[in-house]
Every structure is written in C-alpha cells, then in structure tokens.
Amino acid sequence: MGKINIIKEFLHFIVENKDWWLLPVVIALLILGILIISSGTFSAAPFIYALF
C-alpha cells in the first residue's frame, strides 16, 4: 500500500507543479531498469546487447 501512495504522490507533484518533462525521464529509467533486471533473469541478453 505504501508504494502506491508514493506513485500517487509523485503524479500529484508532476500535475501540481506542471513538471511534465519528468515523465519521459521516469519512463526511460523504468524501461532501462526492467531491461537490466530481465537480462539477468532469462536468456534475453543477446537481444539486449544487440540494442547497445
């Protein structure tokens, strides 16, 4: 329940302060984190290495 509150609070911060430039940064970091985590857990490493 605490993690959901953090996400809600962060989205409220973005809307309240009109810091829309933060959304692409956060999305890119999430995608990069998912790629890093998934490269260690299953055999997608050759595909990820091909991207970079």
Buried (B, 14 or more C-beta within 10 A) or exposed (E): EEEEEEEEEEEEEBEEEEEEEEEEEEEEEEEEEEBEEBBEEEEEEEEEEEEE
